[in-house]
Amino acid sequence: MPAQQGYDRAITVFSPDGRLYQVEYAIETVKRGSIALGIKTNDGIIFAADERPRKLQIVE
């Protein structure tokens, strides 16, 4: 598996201090995520999402 992918596919890859990388990635994803809901009906689908305001990032 190429290292340039930026993530580990195996769920049992531990960091040097003993943490599971996949759990760390999941926690970060939840922190960045927004709420979304999808409902399938007989006539189509309903999709709603709540987007959080993003913090302005200033690089000095």
Secondary structure, DSSP 8 states (H G I E B T S, - for coil): --GGGSS---TT-B-TTS-BHHHHHHHHHHHH--EEEEEE-SS-EEEEEE----------
